[in-house]
Amino acid sequence: MTRNKGAMTVAEAGRRGGATTAQRHGPEFYEQIGKKGGKTTAQRHGSDFYEQIGKQGGQKVKELYGPRFYGRIGKIGGDTVSEKYGHEHFEEIGKKGGQKVAELIARGRQANNDLR
């Protein structure tokens, strides 16, 4: 691509502008504008919108990388959590999950008894 002296592509201008903004405002700035954008999007489109785009994104990832990709990244994530918090973390969340399941079963049984 031929360029005039001093001219830059749109991509170059975007990169330079992004780098300057990051340097001036830091990562917190991006966190703030991301939250603001997320709230605005939720108000305009509702919570179902996020579910819809999440499904679309997940489907695209599955098409690009195959269904086994999720298993690989899940293992990487699990290993990272284990390194950071230790195996005790998994024991704790497992107990919490088991307690919740027991509670739901008890509620279901009670509702079934109430119908009789």
HUFENTA-V463315 format. One record per helix or strand of 3 or more residues. SS is the DSSP state (A for helix, B for strand). FROM is the first residue (numbers start at 1). TO is the last residue. If there is no record, write none. Layout:
<<SS | FROM | TO> <SS | FROM | TO>>
//
This chain:
<<A | 10 | 25> <A | 27 | 45> <A | 47 | 65> <A | 68 | 85> <A | 87 | 115>>
//
